[in-house]
Amino acid sequence: MTEKNLIVDKDKCVSCGLCVKDCIAYALELDENKKPRFSNGGENRCIQCQHCLAVCPVGAISILNKKPQDSDPVWEQNPNAIFNLIKSRRSIRHYKPENLDEQTMQKLKDMLNWTPTGCNFHKLHFAFVEDKEVMDKIRTHVNTKLIKILTEGLVSKIKTKFSHYKNALLKGEDVIFRGAPHMVVVSAPINAPCVNIDPVIALSYFELYAHSLGVGTCWCGFAHICMQFFPELARQMKVPEGYKIVYVMLFGKPDVKYSRTTQPEPFESVTIDSFNPQKISLTEKIKHFFVNTIR
C-alpha cells in the first residue's frame, strides 16, 4: 500500500487499460499481467484527480482511500433541460427577507466540492453568510461607510465607483447587497495556478445549481470592491493567510419570477480554418503583453 493508496481488485480488472490511457500525469502503467500500477515516479506525479477511479468500467480501482462503490453512477443528461436552465438563469436583485432552509444551504455548499480547478488545485476557501441577521449587520456597516465617504468630500477611488449611487444610498436603498439574505465570498491562495479563474468557475457552477433549486443569485462586483477597500469587512470572512478574495455572490429565495428566457444579441464567433503565423514587431509584442496580462 502506497501513500496514494492505489488498490486494484485484480479479480474485477479486465485489463482494458482505460485508467492508464486517461491519466494526464502518466502516473499509471500496466504490469506484466496487464493490471494497473504506479509507473516509476508515478505516485509523485499523481495529481489526485481520481480519473482512474471514475473511468474504470468495472469499479476495480480504489485510490486516495476512495472506493468506487461510494461514488454515484453517471446518468444520461437531458441537454434541452440543461440548456433551458442556462437560458433562464437571471441575476436576482429582489429577495425574500428570509433564510434558506438548512437542507438547501447544505446542498449548495456540498456541490462546490465538484467544481473544477486549474491543475486540480482544490484549495479554494468559501465564506458563507448563512443568517440574514448577520447579513443585515454587514449591510448596515458597508452602507454607513459608503455614505460617509460620499458625503464628506473624501477623495478616493471608491468614491468615484459609487458616486452614481449616492442619492440611492442616502435614501436608504441597499444598492450593494440588494436585500439578499445570504452571501458567499470565494478566496484562493495567491500562489494558486489559476488564482483569478478558479473562484469564477466555482461560482458559475454554484449559480446554475442554485437556480435548479429555486435559489436566486447575483454576481456582486460592488461587494467585491468593498472587500478590497474595507479590510475590517474582509477580515470577517475568515480568509486564511496567503489567500486573496476573488469574488462575491449574493443569493437567497427570489422575490421575482421570470416567465420566459431573454433574447440576447449573439457574441462574435469565428472559425479558425488555417494557421499562418506572421512575424510580430517588438512594439506589437509589448502591446500584446500589457493588454493581456495587466489588469
C-alpha positions in Angstrom: 0.0 0.0 0.0 1.5 3.3 -1.0 0.8 6.9 0.1 -1.7 7.5 -2.6 -3.3 4.1 -1.7 -3.8 2.8 -5.2 -5.6 -0.6 -4.8 -6.6 -2.7 -7.8 -9.1 -5.5 -7.4 -7.4 -7.9 -9.8 -10.4 -10.3 -9.9 -12.6 -7.4 -11.3 -10.0 -5.8 -13.5 -10.5 -6.6 -17.2 -7.1 -5.2 -18.3 -8.8 -2.6 -20.6 -6.1 0.0 -19.9 -8.5 2.9 -19.8 -7.1 4.1 -16.5 -3.6 4.3 -18.0 -4.9 6.0 -21.1 -6.9 8.6 -19.2 -4.1 9.5 -16.7 -3.0 13.0 -17.6 0.1 12.7 -15.3 1.3 9.5 -16.8 1.3 8.1 -13.3 0.0 4.6 -14.2 1.1 1.7 -16.3 0.1 -1.9 -16.9 2.3 -4.5 -15.2 3.4 -7.9 -16.7 -0.1 -9.2 -16.0 -1.8 -6.2 -17.7 -3.0 -4.8 -14.3 -2.6 -1.1 -13.5 0.1 0.1 -11.1 2.0 3.3 -10.4 4.7 3.8 -13.0 8.2 4.8 -11.9 7.8 8.1 -10.1 4.1 8.0 -10.8 2.9 8.3 -7.3 4.7 11.7 -7.0 3.2 12.8 -10.4 -0.4 11.8 -9.4 -2.5 15.0 -9.1 -5.3 13.2 -7.2 -7.9 13.8 -9.9 -9.5 10.3 -9.4 -9.9 9.9 -13.1 -8.7 6.3 -12.8 -11.4 5.5 -10.3 -14.1 7.3 -12.4 -13.2 5.8 -15.8 -12.9 2.1 -14.7 -15.9 0.3 -16.2 -16.0 -2.4 -13.6 -15.0 -0.5 -10.5 -11.8 -2.2 -9.9 -9.7 0.8 -8.8 -9.6 2.5 -5.4 -7.3 5.4 -4.7 -6.7 8.0 -2.1 -8.9 5.9 0.2 -11.8 6.4 -2.2 -13.7 3.4 -3.2 -15.8 3.0 -6.4 -18.9 1.8 -4.5 -19.0 5.1 -2.7 -19.3 7.1 -5.9 -22.6 7.8 -7.8 -23.2 6.3 -11.2 -23.1 8.7 -14.2 -26.6 9.5 -15.5 -27.5 10.5 -19.0 -28.4 14.1 -19.1 -31.2 16.0 -20.9 -29.3 18.6 -23.0 -32.5 20.6 -23.7 -33.3 20.8 -19.9 -29.7 21.9 -19.2 -29.8 24.5 -22.0 -33.1 25.9 -20.6 -31.5 26.1 -17.2 -28.7 28.2 -18.7 -31.0 30.4 -20.7 -33.4 31.0 -17.9 -30.8 32.0 -15.3 -31.2 35.6 -14.3 -29.3 37.9 -11.9 -31.7 38.3 -9.0 -31.9 41.7 -7.3 -35.1 41.2 -5.3 -35.1 38.6 -2.5 -37.5 37.4 0.1 -36.3 38.5 3.6 -35.8 35.0 5.0 -33.1 32.4 5.4 -32.8 29.4 3.2 -33.6 26.1 4.9 -30.6 24.2 6.2 -31.0 21.4 3.7 -30.9 23.7 0.7 -27.9 25.6 2.1 -26.0 22.3 2.7 -26.7 21.1 -0.8 -25.2 24.3 -2.2 -22.1 24.0 0.0 -21.6 20.3 -0.8 -21.9 20.9 -4.5 -18.8 23.1 -4.5 -16.6 20.1 -3.9 -17.1 19.0 -7.5 -16.3 22.3 -9.2 -13.2 22.0 -11.5 -10.0 23.9 -10.9 -6.8 24.5 -12.8 -4.2 21.7 -12.2 -6.8 20.1 -9.8 -5.7 22.7 -7.2 -8.5 22.1 -4.7 -7.7 24.7 -2.1 -10.4 27.3 -2.6 -12.0 28.9 0.5 -15.7 29.7 0.7 -17.0 32.0 3.4 -20.8 31.8 3.7 -23.1 34.3 5.4 -26.0 31.9 6.3 -28.0 34.1 8.6 -30.0 37.2 7.4 -29.3 39.0 10.7 -25.6 38.8 10.1 -26.1 39.9 6.6 -28.1 42.9 7.8 -25.2 43.9 10.1 -22.8 43.7 7.1 -25.3 45.7 5.0 -25.5 48.4 7.7 -21.8 48.6 8.2 -21.0 48.9 4.5 -23.7 51.4 3.6 -22.8 53.6 6.6 -19.2 53.8 5.5 -20.1 54.5 1.9 -22.4 57.3 2.8 -19.6 58.9 4.9 -17.2 58.6 2.1 -19.6 60.1 -0.4 -20.8 63.0 1.8 -17.6 64.1 3.5 -15.7 65.0 0.3 -13.1 62.3 0.7 -11.1 61.8 -2.4 -10.8 58.1 -3.1 -11.1 55.5 -5.8 -14.1 54.0 -4.1 -15.9 57.4 -4.1 -15.6 57.5 -7.9 -17.0 54.0 -8.3 -20.1 54.6 -6.1 -20.8 58.3 -6.8 -23.6 57.4 -9.2 -25.5 55.7 -6.4 -25.1 58.4 -3.8 -28.7 59.5 -3.8 -30.0 56.0 -3.6 -27.7 55.2 -0.7 -28.8 58.4 1.1 -32.4 57.3 0.6 -31.5 54.0 2.4 -31.6 51.8 -0.7 -29.5 48.7 -0.5 -27.7 49.2 -3.8 -24.8 47.0 -2.8 -26.4 43.8 -1.4 -29.9 44.2 -3.0 -31.6 42.9 0.1 -30.0 39.4 -0.3 -30.2 37.3 2.9 -27.0 35.4 2.0 -23.6 35.9 0.5 -20.7 33.6 -0.4 -17.1 35.0 -0.6 -14.6 33.0 -2.6 -10.9 33.2 -1.9 -7.9 31.4 -3.4 -4.2 31.1 -2.4 -2.2 33.8 -4.1 0.2 31.1 -5.4 -2.6 29.0 -7.0 -2.1 28.2 -10.7 -5.3 29.9 -11.7 -5.9 32.2 -8.7 -8.3 34.5 -10.5 -10.1 31.9 -12.6 -10.9 29.0 -10.2 -13.3 31.1 -8.0 -15.2 32.3 -11.0 -15.6 28.7 -12.3 -16.8 27.7 -8.8 -19.4 30.5 -8.7 -20.6 29.7 -12.2 -21.4 26.1 -11.1 -22.9 27.5 -7.9 -25.3 29.8 -9.6 -26.6 27.2 -12.0 -27.1 24.6 -9.3 -28.8 27.2 -7.1 -31.1 28.1 -10.0 -32.1 24.4 -10.3 -33.0 24.5 -6.6 -35.1 27.6 -7.0 -32.5 29.8 -5.3 -31.6 33.2 -6.9 -28.1 34.6 -7.3 -26.3 37.7 -8.3 -22.6 38.3 -9.1 -21.8 41.3 -6.9 -18.9 43.4 -8.1 -19.8 46.2 -5.7 -19.5 43.8 -2.7 -16.1 42.6 -4.1 -14.9 46.2 -4.3 -16.0 46.8 -0.7 -14.0 43.7 0.3 -10.9 45.2 -1.3 -11.3 48.7 0.3 -12.7 47.8 3.7 -10.1 45.4 5.4 -12.2 45.0 8.5 -15.0 43.6 6.3 -12.7 41.2 4.6 -11.2 40.0 7.9 -14.7 39.0 9.0 -14.7 36.5 6.1 -12.1 34.4 7.9 -9.9 34.3 4.8 -6.8 32.2 5.5 -3.3 33.7 5.5 -1.8 33.8 2.0 -5.3 33.9 0.3 -7.0 36.7 -1.7 -10.7 37.4 -2.0 -11.5 36.9 -5.7 -15.3 37.4 -6.0 -18.6 37.6 -4.1 -22.0 36.2 -4.9 -25.3 37.1 -3.3 -28.1 34.5 -3.0 -31.4 33.7 -1.4 -35.1 33.0 -2.2 -36.0 35.2 -5.2 -38.9 37.6 -4.7 -39.4 37.8 -8.5 -40.4 35.2 -11.0 -39.5 35.2 -14.7 -41.8 33.6 -17.2 -39.6 33.3 -20.2 -36.0 33.5 -21.3 -34.4 36.6 -22.8 -33.2 37.0 -26.4 -29.6 38.2 -26.1 -27.6 39.6 -29.0 -25.1 37.0 -30.1 -21.4 37.3 -29.3 -19.0 37.4 -32.1 -17.8 33.9 -33.1 -15.3 33.0 -35.7 -13.8 29.8 -37.1 -10.1 29.4 -37.4 -9.6 27.4 -40.6 -5.9 28.0 -41.2 -2.7 28.8 -39.3 -0.1 31.0 -40.9 1.8 32.8 -38.1 3.4 36.1 -39.1 6.4 37.9 -37.6 5.4 40.3 -34.8 7.2 43.5 -34.2 8.7 44.3 -30.7 6.1 47.1 -30.3 3.3 44.7 -31.0 4.7 42.2 -28.6 4.9 44.8 -25.8 1.4 45.9 -26.5 0.1 42.3 -26.6 1.8 41.7 -23.2 0.2 44.7 -21.5 -3.2 44.2 -23.0 -3.4 40.5 -22.0 -1.6 40.5 -18.6 -2.0 43.9 -16.9 -5.4 44.2 -15.2 
